[in-house]
Amino acid sequence: MNQDTTFSVSEIRSQRDETERQLALLKRRMDALQRMTDAAEELAALDAENELGPTEAPHSSTPGQASEPKSTGARALCILQAHQNEERLVRMVWDEMVGRGWAQNSKDGRAAVRVALLRLSNRHPEVTRVARGDTHAYMWKPNGNSTVRHDQNGTLTLNL
């Protein structure tokens, strides 16, 4: 049996307007939740840095050899630069830090790396952040004008 359903243009517009209003509210909620997630991850990273302190990784530099980068951000940047033009997920950067002996495997360690990579992408145009599903990948794309080096104290210097 055929049901004859008719909608008025004004009815359709009204439903569309209500749906757009609901969508706008959902987007605002999603943005707020993302800001809260970022803040929680940053707090976890700060707690992890505070908990691990400056002795989180062994120091095994010899005279004339540059020591390891000191901060999580400098370490992440060093890893990105070692894999220029290759996308690296947070997990990959974290695994390499642990593998290099720069960090101990801890529950908050990956969050610290996530925050460090986000900060690097915000501060340095050479660090590209790319959405990959529900996560992000990061990549070092040198622009030809920048040089990055670590001095003997592990201090990172970026010249743009």
Secondary structure, 3 states (H helix, E strand, C coil): CCCCCCCCHHHHHHHHHHHHHHHHHHHHHHHHHHHHHHHHHHHHHHHHHHHHHHHCCCCCCCCCCCCCCCCHHHHHHHHHHHCCCCCEEHHHHHHHHHHCCCCCCCCCHHHHHHHHHHHHHHHCCCEEEEEECCEEEEEECCCCCCEEEECCCCCEEEEC
